[in-house]
Amino acid sequence: MIKKYRIFLFVLIFLAVFLSSGLTVSSAHAAKKRIRKTTSAVAVGSYSSARLSRPTNSIVITFLGLSSVRRVDYVLSYTANGIAQGVVGAFIPTGQSSDSRDLYFGTCSKGVCTPHYNIRNATLTVTTTITSGATNTKRYRIRI
């Protein structure tokens, strides 16, 4: 009789522990509410923005805040059909506060442009030299 009582007690405790662990409500943490702040077009220390233009098969870079910039260098590198390709350029701002460049994914000769295909690993690096002599480098990974 005592043996049956112990088994019954053991099963009862086991079920109580098992069922209570499954029925308890675990604490859940809600995601933080996103608060969007309005910002100016150019963040501090950012002198460029880039966007992919699929209709023209190019990257359009807009350079901003050029009144405090001494020199801008940019490098677009990518592989097309497994062959390394790229565009390199630089300019010195002459009084304008903004400028833009359209970097074509392809080659042009005598007014005839041929697009590159199967573009992979495209990166754009913009290095800005400020009038104080400091440099600011911004890298863009372009997904095509």
CYANA upper distance limits for C-alpha pairs under 8 A (distance plus 0.5 A):
  1 MET  CA      5 TYR  CA      6.68
  2 ILE  CA      6 ARG  CA      6.63
  3 LYS  CA      7 ILE  CA      6.76
  4 LYS  CA      8 PHE  CA      6.49
  5 TYR  CA      9 LEU  CA      6.51
  6 ARG  CA     10 PHE  CA      6.46
  7 ILE  CA     11 VAL  CA      6.60
  8 PHE  CA     12 LEU  CA      6.56
  9 LEU  CA     13 ILE  CA      6.63
 10 PHE  CA     14 PHE  CA      6.54
 11 VAL  CA     15 LEU  CA      6.54
 12 LEU  CA     16 ALA  CA      6.59
 13 ILE  CA     17 VAL  CA      6.63
 14 PHE  CA     18 PHE  CA      6.44
 15 LEU  CA     19 LEU  CA      6.23
 16 ALA  CA     20 SER  CA      6.33
 17 VAL  CA     21 SER  CA      6.64
 18 PHE  CA     22 GLY  CA      7.01
 19 LEU  CA     23 LEU  CA      6.61
 20 SER  CA     24 THR  CA      6.60
 39 THR  CA     43 ALA  CA      7.97
 42 VAL  CA     46 SER  CA      6.47
 42 VAL  CA     47 TYR  CA      7.25
 42 VAL  CA     48 SER  CA      8.30
 42 VAL  CA     64 LEU  CA      7.47
 42 VAL  CA     65 GLY  CA      8.10
 43 ALA  CA     47 TYR  CA      8.41
 45 GLY  CA    136 ASN  CA      7.45
 46 SER  CA    136 ASN  CA      8.18
 46 SER  CA    138 LYS  CA      8.19
 47 TYR  CA     63 PHE  CA      6.22
 47 TYR  CA     64 LEU  CA      5.45
 47 TYR  CA     65 GLY  CA      6.42
 47 TYR  CA     66 LEU  CA      7.90
 47 TYR  CA    128 THR  CA      7.68
 48 SER  CA     61 ILE  CA      7.27
 48 SER  CA     62 THR  CA      6.02
 48 SER  CA     63 PHE  CA      4.88
 48 SER  CA     64 LEU  CA      6.14
 48 SER  CA    126 VAL  CA      7.99
 48 SER  CA    138 LYS  CA      8.47
 49 SER  CA     61 ILE  CA      6.26
 49 SER  CA     62 THR  CA      5.80
 49 SER  CA     63 PHE  CA      7.15
 49 SER  CA     64 LEU  CA      8.46
 50 ALA  CA     59 ILE  CA      7.18
 50 ALA  CA     60 VAL  CA      6.14
 50 ALA  CA     61 ILE  CA      4.90
 50 ALA  CA     62 THR  CA      6.76
 50 ALA  CA    140 TYR  CA      8.23
 51 ARG  CA     59 ILE  CA      6.25
 51 ARG  CA     60 VAL  CA      5.97
 51 ARG  CA     61 ILE  CA      7.19
 52 LEU  CA     57 ASN  CA      8.30
 52 LEU  CA     58 SER  CA      6.71
 52 LEU  CA     59 ILE  CA      5.19
 52 LEU  CA     60 VAL  CA      6.91
 52 LEU  CA    142 ILE  CA      8.11
 53 SER  CA     57 ASN  CA      6.37
 53 SER  CA     58 SER  CA      5.81
 53 SER  CA     59 ILE  CA      6.28
 53 SER  CA     60 VAL  CA      7.28
 54 ARG  CA     58 SER  CA      7.12
 56 THR  CA    104 TYR  CA      8.08
 57 ASN  CA    104 TYR  CA      6.65
 57 ASN  CA    105 PHE  CA      6.30
 57 ASN  CA    115 PRO  CA      7.81
 58 SER  CA    102 ASP  CA      6.87
 58 SER  CA    103 LEU  CA      5.80
 58 SER  CA    104 TYR  CA      4.75
 58 SER  CA    105 PHE  CA      5.87
 59 ILE  CA    102 ASP  CA      6.28
 59 ILE  CA    103 LEU  CA      5.61
 59 ILE  CA    104 TYR  CA      7.07
 59 ILE  CA    105 PHE  CA      8.32
 60 VAL  CA    100 SER  CA      7.47
 60 VAL  CA    101 ARG  CA      6.31
 60 VAL  CA    102 ASP  CA      5.05
 60 VAL  CA    103 LEU  CA      6.81
 61 ILE  CA    100 SER  CA      5.90
 61 ILE  CA    101 ARG  CA      5.78
 61 ILE  CA    102 ASP  CA      6.95
 61 ILE  CA    103 LEU  CA      8.28
 62 THR  CA     98 SER  CA      7.69
 62 THR  CA     99 ASP  CA      6.39
 62 THR  CA    100 SER  CA      4.76
 62 THR  CA    101 ARG  CA      7.17
 63 PHE  CA     98 SER  CA      5.86
 63 PHE  CA     99 ASP  CA      5.63
 63 PHE  CA    100 SER  CA      6.23
 64 LEU  CA     97 SER  CA      6.84
 64 LEU  CA     98 SER  CA      5.10
 64 LEU  CA     99 ASP  CA      7.37
 65 GLY  CA     69 VAL  CA      7.76
 65 GLY  CA     97 SER  CA      5.93
 65 GLY  CA     98 SER  CA      6.71
 66 LEU  CA     70 ARG  CA      8.34
 66 LEU  CA     93 PRO  CA      6.93
 66 LEU  CA     95 GLY  CA      8.31
 66 LEU  CA     96 GLN  CA      7.07
 66 LEU  CA     97 SER  CA      5.12
 66 LEU  CA     98 SER  CA      6.24
 67 SER  CA     93 PRO  CA      8.25
 67 SER  CA     95 GLY  CA      7.03
 67 SER  CA     96 GLN  CA      7.24
 67 SER  CA     97 SER  CA      5.73
 68 SER  CA    130 ILE  CA      6.46
 68 SER  CA    131 THR  CA      6.26
 69 VAL  CA     93 PRO  CA      7.61
 69 VAL  CA    128 THR  CA      7.36
 69 VAL  CA    129 THR  CA      6.46
 69 VAL  CA    130 ILE  CA      4.79
 69 VAL  CA    131 THR  CA      5.87
 70 ARG  CA     92 ILE  CA      6.74
 70 ARG  CA     93 PRO  CA      7.24
 70 ARG  CA    128 THR  CA      8.20
 70 ARG  CA    129 THR  CA      6.02
 70 ARG  CA    130 ILE  CA      5.74
 70 ARG  CA    131 THR  CA      5.49
 71 ARG  CA     90 ALA  CA      7.84
 71 ARG  CA     91 PHE  CA      6.54
 71 ARG  CA     92 ILE  CA      5.14
 71 ARG  CA     93 PRO  CA      7.12
 71 ARG  CA    128 THR  CA      6.49
 71 ARG  CA    129 THR  CA      5.62
 71 ARG  CA    130 ILE  CA      7.60
 72 VAL  CA     90 ALA  CA      5.95
 72 VAL  CA     91 PHE  CA      6.00
 72 VAL  CA     92 ILE  CA      6.88
 72 VAL  CA     93 PRO  CA      8.36
 72 VAL  CA    126 VAL  CA      7.64
 72 VAL  CA    127 THR  CA      6.37
 72 VAL  CA    128 THR  CA      5.11
 72 VAL  CA    129 THR  CA      6.80
 73 ASP  CA     88 VAL  CA      8.31
 73 ASP  CA     89 GLY  CA      6.39
 73 ASP  CA     90 ALA  CA      4.69
 73 ASP  CA     91 PHE  CA      7.21
 73 ASP  CA    126 VAL  CA      6.30
 73 ASP  CA    127 THR  CA      5.61
 73 ASP  CA    128 THR  CA      6.90
 74 TYR  CA     88 VAL  CA      6.42
 74 TYR  CA     89 GLY  CA      5.88
 74 TYR  CA     90 ALA  CA      6.61
 74 TYR  CA    124 LEU  CA      7.59
 74 TYR  CA    125 THR  CA      6.05
 74 TYR  CA    126 VAL  CA      4.89
 74 TYR  CA    127 THR  CA      6.69
 75 VAL  CA     86 GLY  CA      7.69
 75 VAL  CA     87 VAL  CA      6.24
 75 VAL  CA     88 VAL  CA      5.06
 75 VAL  CA     89 GLY  CA      7.04
 75 VAL  CA    124 LEU  CA      6.15
 75 VAL  CA    125 THR  CA      5.73
 75 VAL  CA    126 VAL  CA      7.13
 76 LEU  CA     86 GLY  CA      5.73
 76 LEU  CA     87 VAL  CA      5.48
 76 LEU  CA     88 VAL  CA      6.93
 76 LEU  CA    103 LEU  CA      8.35
 76 LEU  CA    122 ALA  CA      7.64
 76 LEU  CA    123 THR  CA      6.28
 76 LEU  CA    124 LEU  CA      4.90
 76 LEU  CA    125 THR  CA      7.03
 77 SER  CA     84 ALA  CA      7.88
 77 SER  CA     85 GLN  CA      6.39
 77 SER  CA     86 GLY  CA      4.70
 77 SER  CA     87 VAL  CA      7.03
 77 SER  CA    121 ASN  CA      8.34
 77 SER  CA    122 ALA  CA      6.17
 77 SER  CA    123 THR  CA      6.02
 77 SER  CA    124 LEU  CA      7.03
 78 TYR  CA     84 ALA  CA      6.45
 78 TYR  CA     85 GLN  CA      5.88
 78 TYR  CA     86 GLY  CA      6.50
 78 TYR  CA    119 ILE  CA      7.14
 78 TYR  CA    120 ARG  CA      6.48
 78 TYR  CA    121 ASN  CA      5.80
 78 TYR  CA    122 ALA  CA      4.68
 78 TYR  CA    123 THR  CA      6.98
 79 THR  CA     83 ILE  CA      5.64
 79 THR  CA     84 ALA  CA      4.89
 79 THR  CA     85 GLN  CA      6.04
 79 THR  CA    118 ASN  CA      8.40
 79 THR  CA    119 ILE  CA      6.12
 79 THR  CA    120 ARG  CA      5.78
 79 THR  CA    121 ASN  CA      6.83
 79 THR  CA    122 ALA  CA      7.56
 80 ALA  CA     84 ALA  CA      7.04
 80 ALA  CA     85 GLN  CA      7.22
 80 ALA  CA    116 HIS  CA      6.47
 80 ALA  CA    117 TYR  CA      6.23
 80 ALA  CA    118 ASN  CA      5.81
 80 ALA  CA    119 ILE  CA      4.98
 80 ALA  CA    120 ARG  CA      6.94
 81 ASN  CA    116 HIS  CA      8.41
 81 ASN  CA    117 TYR  CA      6.92
 81 ASN  CA    118 ASN  CA      5.87
 81 ASN  CA    119 ILE  CA      7.33
 87 VAL  CA    103 LEU  CA      7.67
104 TYR  CA    115 PRO  CA      8.45
105 PHE  CA    115 PRO  CA      6.51
105 PHE  CA    116 HIS  CA      6.32
106 GLY  CA    113 CYS  CA      7.45
106 GLY  CA    114 THR  CA      6.05
106 GLY  CA    115 PRO  CA      4.60
106 GLY  CA    116 HIS  CA      5.13
107 THR  CA    113 CYS  CA      6.10
107 THR  CA    114 THR  CA      5.88
107 THR  CA    115 PRO  CA      6.99
107 THR  CA    116 HIS  CA      8.09
108 CYS  CA    112 VAL  CA      5.94
108 CYS  CA    113 CYS  CA      4.52
108 CYS  CA    114 THR  CA      6.72
109 SER  CA    113 CYS  CA      6.93
119 ILE  CA    144 ILE  CA      7.60
120 ARG  CA    143 ARG  CA      8.44
120 ARG  CA    144 ILE  CA      7.97
121 ASN  CA    141 ARG  CA      8.18
121 ASN  CA    142 ILE  CA      7.95
121 ASN  CA    143 ARG  CA      8.27
122 ALA  CA    141 ARG  CA      6.68
122 ALA  CA    142 ILE  CA      5.72
122 ALA  CA    143 ARG  CA      7.52
123 THR  CA    139 ARG  CA      7.49
123 THR  CA    140 TYR  CA      6.08
123 THR  CA    141 ARG  CA      5.15
123 THR  CA    142 ILE  CA      6.20
124 LEU  CA    139 ARG  CA      6.20
124 LEU  CA    140 TYR  CA      5.51
124 LEU  CA    141 ARG  CA      7.08
124 LEU  CA    142 ILE  CA      7.93
125 THR  CA    137 THR  CA      7.43
125 THR  CA    138 LYS  CA      6.26
125 THR  CA    139 ARG  CA      4.98
125 THR  CA    140 TYR  CA      6.87
126 VAL  CA    137 THR  CA      6.18
126 VAL  CA    138 LYS  CA      5.76
126 VAL  CA    139 ARG  CA      6.94
127 THR  CA    135 THR  CA      7.21
127 THR  CA    136 ASN  CA      6.12
127 THR  CA    137 THR  CA      4.83
127 THR  CA    138 LYS  CA      6.95
128 THR  CA    135 THR  CA      6.01
128 THR  CA    136 ASN  CA      5.56
128 THR  CA    137 THR  CA      6.81
129 THR  CA    133 GLY  CA      6.62
129 THR  CA    134 ALA  CA      6.37
129 THR  CA    135 THR  CA      4.93
129 THR  CA    136 ASN  CA      6.96
130 ILE  CA    134 ALA  CA      5.95
130 ILE  CA    135 THR  CA      6.53
130 ILE  CA    136 ASN  CA      8.19
